[in-house]
Amino acid sequence: MKEQHILEPYKLGSLKLPNRVVMAPMTRSRANNDEKKPTEDLHVPYYTQRATAGLIITEGTQVSERAVGYINTPGIHSKAQVDGWKEVTQSVHKRDGRIFAQLWHVGRISHPDFHNGELPWAPSAINPEAEVFTPEGKKKTVTPKAMTIEEIEITKKEFVRAAKNAIEAGFDGIEIHSSNGYLFHQFFNATSNKRDDQYGGSIENRARFFFEVLEEIKNVVPLNKVGARFNPSLHNIFGMTMDEETIPAFDYIIEKLDRDYDLAYIHLSEPFNDVSEVEFAEQHIAKRYRPKYNGTLIINTGFDQEKANKVLREGNADLVAFAKLFISNPDLVGRFREGIERTEWDESTFYTTGKEGYTDYKAKTRELIPNL
């Protein structure tokens, strides 16, 4: 392959990335359910093995107990959790890596089993009619509690505290998880947000909560260390569907970010459901939002080496994020560089516990992959 734009360096705020390969955030369910903290024997080697990425974005990391909706997922709201993440960031930095924490609140994609019998919080009391994995097994979702103004304020403070904790834990920055059907996305979408106050109705009102959180976070973390993830074309997931305002809502959000906020980046996903290969080949999310956003744009979903180099060559993104390829290829950057065939992932181990399918994939290149 002649042109390797994916291997070119890139300046992201104050960070110098050695390449444009981003490790996408991926829930892997390796934390424990008691303290919900990353572990020295699993999370530290997992992220360190992948430190040759230009940038690592962690799995979704809960901003509070109220934010939880999945078993075996980590948080960043307690001292034990912050200390656990410190071990991860220190190890990644020793390998000259760069790592952001993704801050996560699942909203209604949860269950009372996670909240001492209390209902999950959401923009509106609408059951997503989905399934969640609780400590007692797979269960149907319930009708959530519509958040009061006071509860919205509480949640804003939780995001601010989590952002401060992330910096204390040594992260180079944070990413706000505003996609994939979770809390912020639930506010954006008219099928999950039926509020009649300042947080519902118009596109501007449905985006208000996100921008208020961003305004408060910028008081504790510089915006050039803050990214945000969106999935503008995601539909038919967790009870959310697209309507005539779905794309205009993301147009508004992204154009406002471009105009009023100097973020580290926005992280966009191409469609990953109900989309043909022909439609994906058009990379229409990258093409739509590149003219609307002048800052750093990360694009994600379904990219391989060839497609990544193409989207960078055409100028429709600055960085490309890879998920499943990073699961089974800890030395993905080296494999791109040396033209070595990629190892296939084992999907049956995506959400299991233990080292299998997590830290036991072997490097096949000259990249420095620690055997931890």
Secondary structure, DSSP 8 states (H G I E B T S, - for coil): ----GGGS-EEETTEEESSSEEE-------S-TTT----TTTHHHHHHHTTTSSEEEEEEEESSGGG--STT--BSSSHHHHHHHHHHHHHHHHTT--EEEEEE--TTSS-GGGTTT---EESSS-----EEEETTEEEE----EE--HHHHHHHHHHHHHHHHHHHHTT-SEEEEE--TTSHHHHHH-TTT----STTSSSHHHHHHHHHHHHHHHTTTS-GGGEEEEE-TT--SBTTB---TTHHHHHHHHHHHHHHH---SEEEEE---SS--HHHHHTTHHHHHHTTT--S-EEEESS--HHHHHHHHHTTS-SEEEESHHHHH-TTHHHHHHHT-------GGGTT-SSSTTTT-----SSS-----
